[in-house]
Amino acid sequence: MSQPSNWKPATVPQAEPIEGRFIRLEKLDPARHGDDLWEVLQGPEADPTLWDYLPYGPFNERASFDRWLDGNAASRDPLFYSVIDRASGQVQGILSLMSIVPDHGRIEIGHIAFAGAMQRTPKGSEAVYLLGKLGFALGNRRLEWKCNNANARSKRAAERFGFVFEGVFRQHMVIKGQNRDTAWYSITDDEWPTVAAGFERWLSADNQRPEGQAQTLEACRNPS
């Protein structure tokens, strides 16, 4: 485990645009992004399980959805980004940097809501990678992922992305009237270079081919 040497607090993120291969991240702007987000997160093609473990949603009317977006856009922590598909220009999801603690070099990726069109594609993984890359570039020592311990899909995603399971906070929250035990995961700054190299290999044109991926993200992170 690395020890701080001449430690300086991390820089606070400012939500500058970030370009990836498949997606672009921009600060959430309800005026520009709201119509697409309403369609992909609440429309007929939306993931029916999307809101199951989130502390808000689903939204039965556009006005309440817009109020939710406006509140997110005004927030600095969580700091929300829209995920824009580079091929189509459509906004296909949101996610955030949150629990931002510069004095201790700690930051979390959370509040993830992806359209069905993003799930199980390189786009969702690239969005997580780009925010992780930013988090460590800002000088953080620790990147966190937390989820409901009953959310098997989120736990699988965390492990696939290279996060290390740390344990469960029992009876941590009450969400929508239900108990939440929270599973904690992290990547530390000394682990990040290996995780980042795996993402880069997995996202490369050599691996992401028209017929599908050549290797899994786990295999790219642990090449033989």
PyMOL commands that set and color helices and strands:
alter all, ss='L'
color gray80, all
select helices_A, chain A and resi 30-42+62-74+102-104+122-137+152-161+192-203+217-221
alter helices_A, ss='H'
color red, helices_A
select strands_A, chain A and resi 18-19+23-27+79-85+91-101+106-114+142-148+164-175+178-188+208-209+212-213
alter strands_A, ss='S'
color yellow, strands_A
deselect
rebuild
show_as cartoon
